[in-house]
């Protein structure tokens, strides 16, 4: 039994950025793509149906700066960015990564557009 003092094992940050129609920048939630509009709700409902919503916190965010690869979501801990999301991909990520403990490599952002994080201390003024 979970109590309110337990911290979540995972946070899943799902980009909900929606650019107005006609904007050159792509967005993770598109007016002309109903599935993109339903992904956050699908994520939350799937976590509830599997009984793990108490230990996995879905978070709606603004832009995660990888718009070309959208829809995207970031799983923490692990700093794992998943791209090109669909409902089916989210289901597999929940089953294999969140419950099973194994990153779904084929949905992870390519290294050349993600790269290694830069240590803030190395560039601080």
C-alpha positions as CSV (number, residue, x, y, z in Angstrom):
1,X,0.0,0.0,0.0
2,X,1.4,3.4,-1.0
3,X,1.1,6.3,1.3
4,X,1.4,10.0,0.5
5,X,5.0,10.0,1.8
6,X,6.3,7.7,-1.0
7,X,8.2,9.4,-3.7
8,X,7.5,8.3,-7.3
9,X,10.0,5.9,-8.9
10,X,9.6,7.7,-12.3
11,X,8.5,11.0,-13.6
12,X,7.4,11.0,-17.3
13,X,7.5,14.5,-18.8
14,X,5.3,14.6,-21.9
15,X,5.6,17.7,-24.2
16,X,2.2,19.3,-24.7
17,X,3.5,22.2,-26.8
18,X,1.1,23.1,-29.6
19,X,2.2,25.6,-32.2
20,X,-0.6,27.6,-34.0
21,X,-1.4,26.4,-37.5
22,X,1.0,27.7,-40.1
23,X,3.9,28.1,-37.8
24,X,7.2,26.8,-39.2
25,X,8.2,25.0,-36.0
26,X,6.8,21.5,-35.5
27,X,4.9,20.8,-32.3
28,X,4.2,17.7,-30.3
29,X,0.5,18.3,-30.2
30,X,-1.0,19.1,-33.6
31,X,-4.4,20.5,-34.4
32,X,-4.7,18.2,-37.4
33,X,-3.5,15.1,-35.6
34,X,-6.1,13.7,-33.1
35,X,-3.8,11.0,-31.8
36,X,-1.2,13.6,-30.8
37,X,-3.8,15.4,-28.8
38,X,-4.7,12.2,-26.9
39,X,-1.2,10.9,-25.9
40,X,-1.0,12.5,-22.5
41,X,-4.4,11.2,-21.5
42,X,-3.5,7.8,-22.9
43,X,-0.3,7.8,-20.8
44,X,-2.2,8.7,-17.6
45,X,-5.0,6.2,-18.2
46,X,-2.6,3.4,-19.0
47,X,-0.6,4.1,-15.8
48,X,-3.9,4.0,-13.8
49,X,-5.2,0.9,-15.5
50,X,-1.9,-0.9,-14.7
51,X,-2.3,0.2,-11.0
52,X,1.1,2.1,-11.0
53,X,-0.1,5.8,-11.1
54,X,1.0,6.1,-7.5
55,X,4.6,5.4,-8.3
56,X,4.9,6.9,-11.7
57,X,4.0,10.6,-12.1
58,X,3.0,11.9,-15.6
59,X,3.8,15.6,-16.0
60,X,2.6,17.9,-18.8
61,X,5.4,20.1,-20.0
62,X,6.0,22.8,-22.6
63,X,8.7,22.5,-25.2
64,X,11.5,20.0,-24.6
65,X,13.5,21.4,-27.5
66,X,13.4,18.4,-29.7
67,X,10.4,19.4,-31.9
68,X,11.6,17.7,-35.1
69,X,11.4,14.3,-33.3
70,X,7.9,14.9,-31.7
71,X,5.8,13.9,-30.1
72,X,8.4,13.4,-27.3
73,X,8.5,12.5,-23.7
74,X,11.4,12.4,-21.1
75,X,11.6,9.6,-18.5
76,X,13.4,10.4,-15.3
77,X,15.5,9.0,-13.7
78,X,17.6,7.9,-16.6
79,X,17.3,11.0,-18.8
80,X,15.7,8.9,-21.5
81,X,14.0,10.8,-24.3
82,X,11.4,8.9,-26.4
83,X,10.4,10.2,-29.8
84,X,7.8,9.8,-32.5
85,X,5.3,8.7,-29.9
86,X,2.1,6.8,-30.6
87,X,-0.3,5.1,-28.2
88,X,1.2,1.8,-29.0
89,X,4.7,3.0,-28.3
90,X,3.6,4.5,-25.0
91,X,2.1,1.1,-24.0
92,X,5.3,-0.7,-24.8
93,X,7.4,1.9,-23.0
94,X,5.3,1.5,-19.9
95,X,5.5,-2.4,-20.0
96,X,9.1,-2.7,-20.9
97,X,10.8,0.3,-19.4
98,X,8.7,1.5,-16.5
99,X,7.5,-1.9,-15.3
100,X,10.2,-4.2,-16.9
101,X,13.2,-2.0,-16.3
102,X,14.6,-2.2,-19.8
103,X,14.8,0.9,-22.1
104,X,13.0,0.5,-25.4
105,X,16.0,1.5,-27.5
106,X,14.3,1.8,-30.9
107,X,12.1,4.6,-29.6
108,X,14.9,6.6,-28.0
109,X,16.1,9.8,-29.6
110,X,19.1,9.4,-31.9
111,X,22.4,10.3,-30.1
112,X,23.3,12.8,-32.8
113,X,20.3,15.0,-32.0
114,X,20.5,14.4,-28.2
115,X,24.1,14.1,-27.3
116,X,25.7,14.2,-23.9
117,X,24.5,16.7,-21.3
118,X,26.8,19.7,-20.7
119,X,27.8,20.1,-17.1
120,X,26.6,23.6,-16.0
121,X,29.7,24.0,-13.8
122,X,31.9,23.8,-16.9
123,X,30.3,26.8,-18.6
124,X,29.2,28.9,-15.6
125,X,30.5,32.5,-15.5
